[in-house]
């Protein structure tokens, strides 16, 4: 009986030791880094493709959080979580740089504003935003307070002295490029001002016609991929930046209708 109790105690001690050893060994295993990237809606398609290629190459999981550029920045700031931030235009870096959350940066391409209308341009719109003031043309534009598309629209229309007139005339203000394209496809307006690359996405191209604006009016805007200074995966974030800016990454941006990072901007 005593021998049986001794053997049982020995087994209990041994199993406990193995459990402690196992848990200790498990806890010492290096954790695989994961990247969280805050990405403006307009760039989500090329960035998704680039992220998939990066995951295969580096064996690092990449999660994309999409939304309006300002909303994304505020979300990153509030949570203190994440690794990279890609807004739809460079003013977001300039606006928030002093807060210290945006670190190293690389240009991964350019986008440009355009007028978009129904396929075939039934209203015969010209490549002049002032044409949107025509009484018979219904218009929806982006909200300057929520995303890059609205902010860039405001900049262009302000430069022409017609922003408030267009706002007063607009049927509504949309939060992002996706909702603008959705409105066009549903026939809710005759025209919108939107990032031109989105007009070449296959599901939009069948219904939307892109009317390019003069670059002197609609200057190509740099897409700046920023490291978040509170990132816990800075090395992996830098490798992702290099991948996105590489020829492989740039080919993906061009495929989705964006100008690449070699574009000469006046």
C-alpha positions as CSV (number, residue, x, y, z in Angstrom):
1,X,0.0,0.0,0.0
2,X,2.8,2.4,1.0
3,X,4.7,1.5,-2.2
4,X,1.6,2.3,-4.3
5,X,1.2,5.7,-2.6
6,X,4.9,6.5,-3.2
7,X,4.6,5.5,-6.9
8,X,1.5,7.6,-7.3
9,X,3.2,10.7,-5.7
10,X,6.2,10.2,-7.9
11,X,4.0,10.1,-11.0
12,X,2.1,13.2,-9.9
13,X,5.4,15.1,-9.4
14,X,6.7,13.9,-12.7
15,X,3.6,14.9,-14.7
16,X,3.6,18.3,-12.9
17,X,7.2,18.9,-13.9
18,X,6.5,17.9,-17.5
19,X,3.6,20.3,-17.6
20,X,5.7,23.2,-16.2
21,X,8.5,22.4,-18.6
22,X,6.0,22.2,-21.5
23,X,4.4,25.5,-20.7
24,X,7.8,27.1,-20.2
25,X,9.0,25.8,-23.5
26,X,5.9,27.0,-25.2
27,X,6.1,30.5,-23.8
28,X,9.6,30.8,-25.0
29,X,8.7,30.1,-28.6
30,X,9.2,33.3,-30.6
31,X,5.8,34.8,-31.7
32,X,5.3,35.4,-35.4
33,X,4.9,39.1,-36.1
34,X,1.6,40.3,-37.6
35,X,1.0,43.6,-39.4
36,X,-2.0,45.8,-39.1
37,X,-2.3,48.3,-41.9
38,X,-4.7,51.2,-41.9
39,X,-5.6,51.7,-45.6
40,X,-7.8,54.3,-47.3
41,X,-10.7,52.6,-49.2
42,X,-9.4,53.7,-52.7
43,X,-6.2,51.7,-52.3
44,X,-7.7,48.6,-50.8
45,X,-7.5,46.5,-54.0
46,X,-3.8,46.9,-54.8
47,X,-2.9,46.8,-51.1
48,X,-4.8,43.5,-50.6
49,X,-2.9,41.9,-53.6
50,X,0.4,43.3,-52.3
51,X,-0.3,42.0,-48.8
52,X,-1.1,38.5,-50.1
53,X,2.2,38.4,-51.9
54,X,4.0,39.7,-48.8
55,X,2.4,37.0,-46.6
56,X,3.6,34.3,-48.9
57,X,7.1,35.7,-49.1
58,X,7.6,36.6,-45.5
59,X,5.2,34.2,-43.7
60,X,3.8,37.2,-41.8
61,X,0.0,37.7,-41.5
62,X,-1.2,41.1,-42.8
63,X,-4.6,42.6,-41.7
64,X,-6.0,45.6,-43.6
65,X,-8.3,48.0,-41.9
66,X,-10.1,50.1,-44.5
67,X,-12.0,53.4,-44.2
68,X,-11.8,57.1,-44.7
69,X,-8.3,58.5,-44.3
70,X,-9.2,60.8,-41.3
71,X,-11.3,58.1,-39.6
72,X,-8.5,55.6,-39.9
73,X,-5.9,58.0,-38.4
74,X,-8.2,58.7,-35.5
75,X,-8.8,55.0,-35.0
76,X,-5.1,54.3,-34.9
77,X,-4.4,57.2,-32.5
78,X,-7.1,56.1,-30.1
79,X,-6.2,52.4,-30.1
80,X,-2.4,52.8,-30.1
81,X,-2.4,49.6,-32.2
82,X,-1.1,48.9,-35.7
83,X,1.9,49.3,-37.9
84,X,1.3,51.2,-41.1
85,X,-1.0,54.0,-42.3
86,X,-1.8,54.7,-46.0
87,X,-4.1,57.7,-46.5
88,X,-5.5,58.8,-49.8
89,X,-3.5,62.0,-50.1
90,X,-0.4,63.5,-48.6
91,X,-2.1,66.3,-46.6
92,X,-3.0,63.8,-43.9
93,X,0.7,63.3,-43.1
94,X,1.3,67.0,-43.1
95,X,-1.7,67.6,-40.9
96,X,-0.8,65.0,-38.2
97,X,3.0,64.8,-38.4
98,X,3.5,67.1,-35.3
99,X,1.6,64.6,-33.1
100,X,4.5,62.2,-33.5
101,X,2.6,59.1,-34.6
102,X,3.8,59.0,-38.2
103,X,7.4,57.9,-38.7
104,X,9.3,56.8,-41.8
105,X,7.5,57.1,-45.1
106,X,7.7,55.8,-48.7
107,X,5.7,56.9,-51.8
108,X,3.9,53.9,-53.3
109,X,2.1,55.6,-56.1
110,X,-0.1,58.5,-57.1
111,X,-3.8,59.0,-57.7
112,X,-5.6,61.9,-59.3
113,X,-9.1,63.3,-59.2
114,X,-11.5,63.0,-62.1
115,X,-15.1,63.6,-63.0
116,X,-17.1,60.4,-63.4
117,X,-20.4,60.0,-65.2
118,X,-22.5,57.3,-66.6
119,X,-21.1,55.2,-69.5
120,X,-21.3,57.1,-72.7
121,X,-21.4,60.5,-71.0
122,X,-25.1,61.2,-71.7
123,X,-24.9,64.7,-70.3
124,X,-21.9,65.5,-72.5
125,X,-19.9,66.7,-69.6
126,X,-16.5,68.5,-70.3
127,X,-13.3,68.0,-68.4
128,X,-14.0,71.1,-66.4
129,X,-15.5,71.0,-62.9
130,X,-17.4,74.2,-63.6
131,X,-19.5,72.1,-66.0
132,X,-21.0,70.5,-62.9
133,X,-22.8,73.8,-62.2
134,X,-25.1,73.2,-65.1
135,X,-28.7,73.3,-63.8
136,X,-29.7,69.9,-65.4
137,X,-26.7,68.0,-64.0
138,X,-27.2,66.3,-60.6
139,X,-24.1,65.9,-58.5
140,X,-22.7,64.1,-55.5
141,X,-19.3,64.9,-54.0
142,X,-17.2,63.6,-51.1
143,X,-17.4,65.0,-47.6
144,X,-14.2,66.9,-46.8
145,X,-14.4,66.0,-43.1
146,X,-14.2,62.2,-43.5
147,X,-12.0,61.2,-46.3
148,X,-9.3,62.1,-48.9
149,X,-11.7,62.2,-51.8
150,X,-13.8,64.9,-50.2
151,X,-10.7,66.8,-49.1
152,X,-9.1,66.8,-52.6
153,X,-12.5,67.7,-54.2
154,X,-12.7,70.7,-51.9
155,X,-9.1,71.8,-52.7
156,X,-9.8,71.7,-56.5
157,X,-13.2,73.4,-56.3
158,X,-11.8,76.0,-53.9
159,X,-9.1,76.8,-56.4
160,X,-11.8,77.4,-59.0
161,X,-13.9,79.5,-56.6
162,X,-16.9,77.2,-56.9
163,X,-16.8,74.9,-53.8
164,X,-19.7,76.3,-51.9
165,X,-21.8,76.5,-55.1
166,X,-21.2,72.8,-55.7
167,X,-21.9,71.9,-52.1
168,X,-25.2,73.9,-52.2
169,X,-26.2,72.1,-55.4
170,X,-25.1,68.6,-54.4
171,X,-27.7,66.0,-53.7
172,X,-25.5,64.7,-50.8
173,X,-22.0,64.4,-49.5
174,X,-20.5,60.9,-49.5
175,X,-17.9,59.6,-47.0
176,X,-15.6,57.8,-49.4
177,X,-14.8,56.8,-53.0
178,X,-16.7,53.5,-52.7
179,X,-20.0,55.2,-51.9
180,X,-19.5,57.7,-54.7
181,X,-19.1,54.8,-57.2
182,X,-22.1,53.0,-55.7
183,X,-24.2,56.1,-56.2
184,X,-23.1,56.3,-59.9
185,X,-23.9,52.7,-60.5
186,X,-27.3,53.1,-58.9
187,X,-28.1,56.1,-61.1
188,X,-28.5,58.4,-58.1
189,X,-26.6,61.2,-59.8
190,X,-25.4,62.3,-63.2
191,X,-21.8,63.0,-62.0
192,X,-19.4,62.7,-59.1
193,X,-15.8,63.8,-58.5
194,X,-13.8,60.8,-57.5
195,X,-10.3,59.2,-57.5
196,X,-9.8,58.2,-61.2
197,X,-8.2,54.8,-60.4
198,X,-11.5,53.6,-59.0
199,X,-13.2,54.2,-62.4
200,X,-11.0,51.4,-63.8
201,X,-11.9,48.8,-61.3
202,X,-13.7,46.1,-63.3
203,X,-17.0,46.3,-61.4
204,X,-17.1,50.1,-61.8
205,X,-15.7,50.3,-65.4
206,X,-18.8,48.6,-66.8
207,X,-21.0,51.5,-65.6
208,X,-18.8,54.5,-65.1
209,X,-17.0,56.7,-67.6
210,X,-13.9,58.6,-66.4
211,X,-13.4,62.2,-67.6
212,X,-9.8,63.1,-66.9
213,X,-9.0,66.6,-65.5
214,X,-6.1,68.8,-66.5
215,X,-3.2,68.0,-64.1
216,X,-2.8,71.7,-63.5
217,X,-6.3,71.6,-62.0
218,X,-6.1,68.1,-60.5
219,X,-2.5,67.5,-59.5
220,X,-1.6,63.8,-59.0
221,X,-1.5,63.2,-55.2
222,X,1.2,61.0,-53.7
223,X,0.2,57.9,-51.8
224,X,2.4,57.9,-48.7
225,X,2.8,54.7,-46.7
226,X,3.7,55.7,-43.1
227,X,5.2,53.6,-40.3
228,X,3.3,54.2,-37.1
229,X,5.8,55.1,-34.4
230,X,4.1,52.9,-31.8
231,X,4.4,49.8,-34.1
232,X,5.8,46.7,-32.3
233,X,6.9,45.3,-35.6
234,X,9.0,48.0,-37.1
235,X,11.4,45.8,-39.1
236,X,8.5,43.8,-40.7
237,X,6.7,47.1,-41.4
238,X,9.8,48.4,-43.2
239,X,10.0,45.3,-45.3
240,X,6.4,45.7,-46.3
241,X,7.1,49.3,-47.3
242,X,10.0,48.2,-49.5
243,X,7.9,45.5,-51.1
244,X,5.0,47.9,-51.9
245,X,7.5,50.4,-53.4
246,X,9.3,47.7,-55.4
247,X,8.7,47.0,-59.1
248,X,6.5,44.1,-58.1
249,X,4.4,46.3,-55.9
250,X,4.3,49.1,-58.5
251,X,3.1,46.7,-61.2
252,X,0.1,45.9,-59.0
253,X,-0.7,49.6,-58.4
254,X,-0.5,50.2,-62.2
255,X,-2.8,47.2,-62.8
256,X,-5.4,48.8,-60.6
257,X,-5.3,52.2,-62.4
258,X,-2.9,54.1,-60.2
259,X,0.1,56.1,-61.4
260,X,3.4,54.5,-60.1
261,X,5.9,56.0,-57.8
262,X,8.1,57.0,-60.8
263,X,5.5,59.5,-62.0
264,X,6.9,63.0,-62.6
265,X,4.8,65.5,-60.8
266,X,5.0,69.2,-61.7
